[in-house]
Amino acid sequence: MNEYLKDLLARMLDVSDKKTQPDGSKTISWKACRESEKLTNKDFIPQLIEIIDKEKDKEKRNKAYFILGKIAKNTNDLTATKYLIGRINKEKDKNVLSTLLHRISDLYKPKDMNIQPIINAINHNDSQVKSSAILALEHTDNPLAEDTLIDLLENPESTDSDLVFANAALANIGTKKSISILTKLVTHKKIDVAGSALNTIIKISDETCLPLCLEQLENGNNKSIALEGVVKYGNENVIPHIINRIKELVDRKRKRGTLLVVERKLMPELVVGLEFLKKYAEKGEVESLFGFILTKKYDLLFDDEKEWLNNNISTV
């Protein structure tokens, strides 16, 4: 085995300073794991495969999976990905199996790659393994993955957790084929299920989902997520709806704000709405809203919301 690889594995397994370093980000193991995340040396792949095939120590196998998964991701090496999927049926320890599936979830799996071992793992009796297997269906062009996730959503025996993870996976690989069943889940009694379904629809749909988002913005339990869809697909016709939502948000002092991911940026919900309205600042109702917030509701805002107003109101 390459000396560097041998040393890296040893450092990843080192727990000698665990008690003396309460901050886990300073331990030898943590630093070694972060180091391994950057590896791109394909020469390590056959060596790691040999280690995994022969190693009886589950912790060492687990670290070898970690390194191999990172190299596969960084280099898009399909041989390594195929090997990792082939290990699913051979790995008996549920914790190692769960982390192996987690590694696989990050990897691109082309249409012709066999993903049946991942699908089989969804039937595992351990909930953590099952959740990891559902997410491992991300990043693939194989239509069998979407079909499997749809089956999960339609299965009355699926748990709420199953539904949430399936929704998350569909947000990555779903097509319009999934939208009808996802729409049914938007009114699910569990808010996590309903919210994740609406979030997925927004990600994989188009402007045709705007009526659903407007309905949820006005009357649903997922108003924050719905606002994201309205902003993404709406035009000036949705201005009254966004103004109503903003007035709801500033009606009273809030305990905490909601953050949304818009164009890969994390933004407060209120700012998401204001950013959209800024494009139509010449309209009287928008100008009045900005003035209302600045003069009547400023003290009710969080610091990041005040910062946006201070940086933008004078420019609109």
N, C-alpha and C positions, 0 to 999 in steps of 0.2 A: 504494500500500500504506500502511496505517496506520503512522504513525511509530513508535508503541510496538512494533508487531509487527515492523517492520523492525529496530529496535534489539535486540529480544529475539533474533531469529534471528542477528544479528551477534554477540551475546554468547555464544550457544550454540555458535557456530562458532569462537570466539576460543580459540586455543591459545597465546597469547603468554606466559602465565605458567605453562605446564605444567612447565617445568624448575625454576622458582623456587619452586613450590609442591608439594613432595613429597607433602603431604597433599591428595589429589585433591578432598576435600570443601571446599577453600578456593579452588579455581580459579574464574575468571570463568564458564567454561562450566558447571561443576557447579552453581553458584548459579543460573544462568539456567535450567537444566533443572528445578531444584526449583521455581523461580518459575512456570515454564510448567505444572507439574503442578496448579496451583491455578486455572487459567483457566476461566472459565465464559462468556466473551463469545462468543455465537453469531455476532456480526457478523464475527468473524475467519474463520469457516468458508469462505465463498466466496473470500475473499482467499487462504487457504491452498490451496484447491483450484486456484486460478489459478496460484499459484507452482509447485505440484507438476506441473501439466500442462505448464508451459513450461520449467521448470528442467532444465538438462542436468547441472549439478553434483550428483553423487549424495549428497554430504555435506549439501548444503543441502536436497535432497529429504528426506533422512533426518530432519533436524531438523524439517522441516515436517510430516512424518508424525507425529513425536513430539508436537508441539503439537496437531495435529488429533485425534490419538487421545485425548489427555488431555481436550480440550474435549468430545469425543464421550462419553467416560466420565462426566465431571462433569455433563453436561446430558442424557445419554441421547438424544442427537440421532441418529436413525436415518438421516437423510440422509447425515451424515458417515460413519457406519458402512458404509452401502451403498457409498459412494464408495470407501472404503478397501479393501473386499473387491473392488471392480471394478478396483483397481490391481494386484491380485496377478498377473494374466496379463500386465501391461504392464511390470512391474519385472523387469529382467534381472540386475541386480547381486545376487549371492546373499546378501551381507551385509545390504544394504538390504532385500531381500525377507524375510530372516529377522526383522529387527527390525520390519518392517511387520506380519508375521504375529503377532509378539509383542504389538504394539499391539492387534490385532484380538482376541486371546485375552481381553483385559480387557473387551470390549464385549458388551453384550447383543444377541443376534441373534434376533429373533422367529421364530416357526414358519414364516411365509411369506417370510422373507428368503432369497435365493438364496445357499447356502453351497457350491455346487459348485466355485467357484474355490479354496476352502480345501481341499476334498477332493482336487482335482487336484494341488495343491501337495504332498500327501503322497507323491506318486510322484516328487518331485524327486530328482535324483541326489546332491544335497548333504545330508549327514546333519543339519546344523544347520537347514537349511530344513525338512526333513522333520519334525524334532522340533517346531519352531515351529508348523508346520501342524497337527500332531496336537493341540497345546495350544490352537490357535485354534478348535477345535471346542467349547471350553468356553463356558458362558453362552449356550446356545441351547435353544429349545424344539423345534427341528426334529428329528424322530425319525431322519432320515437321518444325523445326526451319531453317534448311538449305534450305529446299524447299521454305519457305517463303522469305528468303533472295535472293535466285536465282530469284524468281518472281519479286522482287523489282529491281534487276539488269536488268531484261529483259523488265521491264515496261517503255515505252517511256515517261510516265508522271512523272516518278521519277525525283526529282531534283538532282543537283550535290551533295548537302549535303546528300540526301538519299543514293546515290551511295557510297559516302565516308564512311558513318557509316555502311552500309551493308558490304562493303569490310572489315572494321575493325572487325565486328562481325564474318565474315567468317574466318578471320585469327585465331580466337579462336576455331571455331567448324567445319570449312569447311573440306570437303574431296575432292578427285579427281573429284567428280561429279561436282564441281563448277569451275574447271579450264578452261573449254572451254569458258564459258561466261566471266570469269575474263580476259582471254587472249585477248578477243575482246576489253576490256576496257583499255588495256595497251596503246593503241594509241588514247585514248580519248583526245579531244581538251583541256580539263581542266587538268592541271598538277596534281592537288590534287587527282582527280579521277584516272588518269592513274598511278600515283605513288603508291597510296594505293592498286590498283589492283595488280601491280607487287609485292609489298611487301607481299600481301596475298598469291600470287602464290608461292613465295619463302618459305613462312612458312609452307604451307600445301602440297607442291609438293615434288619431289625428284630430282635426277640428270637429269631426263628427261626435266627439265625446263632450263637446262644450255644453250642450243642454243638460247632460247628466251632472257636470261640474257646477253649473249654475243652480240646479235644483238642490244639490248638496250644500252649496254656499248659502242658500236662503233657508233651507229647512232641515238639513242633515246633521249628523253628529261628527262629520269630518270636514268642518268648514276650513280649517287651516290647509289641509291637503287640497281641498276643492279650489281654494284661492290660487294655488299653484297652477292648476289646470286652466282656470279662467284667464290668468295672466299669460299662460303659454299660448293659448289658442284664441283668445278674445281680441276684439278691436274696440273702437270707441263706443260701440253699442253696449259694452259691459260696464261702462263707467259707473252708472247708478248702482250696480250690484257691488262693485268694489268700494264705492263710497259708503254704502250701508255697512259693509263688513268693517271698514276702518272705524266708523262711528261706534260700532259694537265694541271694538277692541279698546277704544279710549273712553268708553262710557264710565268706567270706574277703575280704581287702582287694581292692577293685576298682581298676583303672587309671583308669576314668572311669565316670560315670553316664550313664544313658540318659534323655533328656527326651522327654516325650509332650505332645501338644496335647490338652487336655481342656477342653471348653467354652470354647474360644478362649484358654485359658491354658496357658503352657508350664510343665510341672511335672516334677520328677524321677519316674522310674518308681516308686521306693520310696514316695514321698509319695502317688502316685496310689492305690496299694494301701492305704496307711495311712488316707487320707482316707475310703475306702470302709468300712474296718473300724471307723472311729470311730463310725459310725452304729449299730454293734452292740457298743459298748464294754462293755455290761452282761453280755455272754456271757463265760463263763469262759475259753474258748480265746483270745478276743481280748485280754482283760485280761492273760492270761499272756504272750501274744506281746509286748505293749507293755513289760511288765516285763522280759522276756528281752532285748529290744533295748536298753532303757535301762541295764540292769545288766551285760550280757555283751557287747554288740556296739557300744556307743556309739562307741568309738574307731575303729571301722571305717567309720563313716559320713562322708559329705561334709558340708561346712558347711551347705548348704541343707537337708539332711535333719536335721541336728542342730537347726537353727533350728525346723523344723516340730515336732519332738519337744518342744523347750523351750517352744513356744507352745501345744501341744495336750495333752500328756500330763496335765498338772495339771488340765485341764478335762474329761477323759473319766471 
